[in-house]
Amino acid sequence: MVPALLARGEPLRHIRIFYKDKPLAAFDLPVPDGEKPVMIGLPQSDTERILLKQLASLDVIPTWNTHISSVSQSADGVSAVSESGETFEADWLLGADGSRSVVRNALGVEMDGSVYPDTWSMIDAEIDWPWPDTEASPHLQPDGSVLFFVTLGEGRFRIIANREDVQARAEAIVGINKVFLSDTFTISLKRVQRYGEGRIWIAGDAAHVHSPVGGMGMNLGMEDAADFVATLTGGASAADFAGYTERRLAAAKRVLRVSDRGYRLATTTNPVVRAVRNGAIRLLSALGPAQRWLMRLVFRTRDQT
Ligand SMILES: Cc1cc2nc3c(=O)[nH]c(=O)nc-3n(C[C@H](O)[C@H](O)[C@H](O)COP(=O)(O)OP(=O)(O)OC[C@H]3O[C@@H](n4cnc5c(N)ncnc54)[C@H](O)[C@@H]3O)c2cc1C
């Protein structure tokens, strides 16, 4: 699946950071032959298409529009009951049912953390992009507002602001030709203390949520799922899944920490912190080839400590 995602994705090769609408620094992230880019941009519709193709290649046909309302387990297996009363039986259950997870609630697992005060908004849009060599561009402001532009390829961009009026803010910088989707939302910084028990486990936003800064949420969830499958296909018994919680918790803690620090730095209103941040950004942008290594270090989602 990774080759298909990489083939369709738009590699992030150049980032341009603005402060008070003036260029602050630029980062070059070349993609040497045979190496993976630090990050790619990909519309959600393409990600879903590639995931569905992969499922089809494994002869898995998803059952759509079926809301699971309760789950239970015994020593030998699990069962899930839908709102319409249909029962599904299996050996194991992995709940990847998002931040309001029914599976997590059935396990009695709490999500601890906090909610950021800002209301965010986002659009996916076709825009007149003024910097053809640049794929991503954060625009920072002294009042703590921030506007992120990230390419999705084929002239489309995802634009996110930590304010409700993303489109108006974007239109002050670029021309917008067509808006494909828009949303407003709040952001939490929360995670579980454990990923399940016995034969029922959770993955993705069911276990952790954080700010979009760094763009690591879906990646972390996919790694959860890959770890679960690797544990399962390694001939695991229920007891072996303790390691699943341990590994995924370490990865989630790291991603939440990086994303929260990035969020706080991007939105700081403290003039001293802002001056240090802007100075550090300028300094890092002067590091030449080390920039790529640095970005990899920041954006890795797998815990390697
Ligand atoms: C603005 C924004 C930008 C982001 N950008 C990035 C990015 O650039 N890179 C990145 O990696 N991540 C990004 N993320 C995070 C990413 O979107 C999420 O981490 C990811 O979608 C979580 O996937 P998930 O499958 O765990 O949960 P969800 O996407 O919430 O999916 C859960 C699914 O379960 C279904 N479901 C829920 N309850 C039930 C039930 N009871 N029975 C049956 N089905 C159920 C839902 O219908 C849904 O289909 C971003 C998030 C936001 C808000």
The ligand as an SDF file (V2000), in Angstrom:
LIG
                    3D

 53 58  0  0  0  0  0  0  0  0999 V2000
   -8.0680   19.5350   10.1750 C   0  0  0  0  0  0  0  0  0  0  0  0
   -7.3690   18.2510   10.3580 C   0  0  0  0  0  0  0  0  0  0  0  0
   -6.2450   17.9730    9.5940 C   0  0  0  0  0  0  0  0  0  0  0  0
   -5.5550   16.7730    9.7510 C   0  0  0  0  0  0  0  0  0  0  0  0
   -4.4570   16.5570    8.9740 N   0  0  0  0  0  0  0  0  0  0  0  0
   -3.7820   15.4050    9.1240 C   0  0  0  0  0  0  0  0  0  0  0  0
   -2.6180   15.1550    8.3410 C   0  0  0  0  0  0  0  0  0  0  0  0
   -2.2030   15.9890    7.5490 O   0  0  0  0  0  0  0  0  0  0  0  0
   -1.9710   13.9620    8.5040 N   0  0  0  0  0  0  0  0  0  0  0  0
   -2.4060   13.0230    9.3860 C   0  0  0  0  0  0  0  0  0  0  0  0
   -1.7540   11.9600    9.5000 O   0  0  0  0  0  0  0  0  0  0  0  0
   -3.5140   13.2280   10.1470 N   0  0  0  0  0  0  0  0  0  0  0  0
   -4.2060   14.3890   10.0270 C   0  0  0  0  0  0  0  0  0  0  0  0
   -5.3160   14.6100   10.7840 N   0  0  0  0  0  0  0  0  0  0  0  0
   -5.7730   13.5850   11.7340 C   0  0  0  0  0  0  0  0  0  0  0  0
   -6.5780   12.4780   11.0370 C   0  0  0  0  0  0  0  0  0  0  0  0
   -7.6210   13.0500   10.2760 O   0  0  0  0  0  0  0  0  0  0  0  0
   -7.1510   11.5250   12.0870 C   0  0  0  0  0  0  0  0  0  0  0  0
   -6.1450   11.1870   13.0090 O   0  0  0  0  0  0  0  0  0  0  0  0
   -7.6720   10.2610   11.4130 C   0  0  0  0  0  0  0  0  0  0  0  0
   -8.7300   10.5650   10.5130 O   0  0  0  0  0  0  0  0  0  0  0  0
   -8.2070    9.2770   12.4660 C   0  0  0  0  0  0  0  0  0  0  0  0
   -8.6370    8.1240   11.8270 O   0  0  0  0  0  0  0  0  0  0  0  0
   -9.4800    7.0630   12.6020 P   0  0  0  0  0  0  0  0  0  0  0  0
   -9.8330    6.0210   11.5730 O   0  0  0  0  0  0  0  0  0  0  0  0
   -8.7850    6.6440   13.8370 O   0  0  0  0  0  0  0  0  0  0  0  0
  -10.8040    7.8090   13.0760 O   0  0  0  0  0  0  0  0  0  0  0  0
  -11.9240    8.5090   12.1820 P   0  0  0  0  0  0  0  0  0  0  0  0
  -11.3320    9.1790   10.9920 O   0  0  0  0  0  0  0  0  0  0  0  0
  -12.7310    9.3450   13.1200 O   0  0  0  0  0  0  0  0  0  0  0  0
  -12.7880    7.3010   11.6340 O   0  0  0  0  0  0  0  0  0  0  0  0
  -13.6150    6.5410   12.4800 C   0  0  0  0  0  0  0  0  0  0  0  0
  -14.5920    5.7590   11.6270 C   0  0  0  0  0  0  0  0  0  0  0  0
  -15.3580    4.8860   12.4700 O   0  0  0  0  0  0  0  0  0  0  0  0
  -16.7310    5.0270   12.1720 C   0  0  0  0  0  0  0  0  0  0  0  0
  -17.4800    4.7770   13.4050 N   0  0  0  0  0  0  0  0  0  0  0  0
  -17.5430    5.5500   14.5210 C   0  0  0  0  0  0  0  0  0  0  0  0
  -18.3170    4.9600   15.4650 N   0  0  0  0  0  0  0  0  0  0  0  0
  -18.7410    3.7970   14.9370 C   0  0  0  0  0  0  0  0  0  0  0  0
  -19.5650    2.7300   15.4270 C   0  0  0  0  0  0  0  0  0  0  0  0
  -20.0940    2.7760   16.6660 N   0  0  0  0  0  0  0  0  0  0  0  0
  -19.8050    1.6720   14.6150 N   0  0  0  0  0  0  0  0  0  0  0  0
  -19.2660    1.6080   13.3710 C   0  0  0  0  0  0  0  0  0  0  0  0
  -18.4640    2.5790   12.8590 N   0  0  0  0  0  0  0  0  0  0  0  0
  -18.2130    3.6640   13.6320 C   0  0  0  0  0  0  0  0  0  0  0  0
  -16.8920    6.4690   11.6780 C   0  0  0  0  0  0  0  0  0  0  0  0
  -18.0470    6.5930   10.8590 O   0  0  0  0  0  0  0  0  0  0  0  0
  -15.6100    6.6590   10.8830 C   0  0  0  0  0  0  0  0  0  0  0  0
  -15.7290    6.1700    9.5770 O   0  0  0  0  0  0  0  0  0  0  0  0
   -6.0080   15.8100   10.6800 C   0  0  0  0  0  0  0  0  0  0  0  0
   -7.1550   16.0670   11.4540 C   0  0  0  0  0  0  0  0  0  0  0  0
   -7.8100   17.2810   11.3190 C   0  0  0  0  0  0  0  0  0  0  0  0
   -9.0330   17.5510   12.1620 C   0  0  0  0  0  0  0  0  0  0  0  0
  1  2  1  0
  2  3  1  0
  2 52  2  0
  3  4  2  0
  4  5  1  0
  4 50  1  0
  5  6  2  0
  6  7  1  0
  6 13  1  0
  7  8  2  0
  7  9  1  0
  9 10  1  0
 10 11  2  0
 10 12  1  0
 12 13  2  0
 13 14  1  0
 14 15  1  0
 14 50  1  0
 15 16  1  0
 16 17  1  0
 16 18  1  0
 18 19  1  0
 18 20  1  0
 20 21  1  0
 20 22  1  0
 22 23  1  0
 23 24  1  0
 24 25  2  0
 24 26  1  0
 24 27  1  0
 27 28  1  0
 28 29  2  0
 28 30  1  0
 28 31  1  0
 31 32  1  0
 32 33  1  0
 33 34  1  0
 33 48  1  0
 34 35  1  0
 35 36  1  0
 35 46  1  0
 36 37  1  0
 36 45  1  0
 37 38  2  0
 38 39  1  0
 39 40  1  0
 39 45  2  0
 40 41  1  0
 40 42  2  0
 42 43  1  0
 43 44  2  0
 44 45  1  0
 46 47  1  0
 46 48  1  0
 48 49  1  0
 50 51  2  0
 51 52  1  0
 52 53  1  0
M  END
$$$$
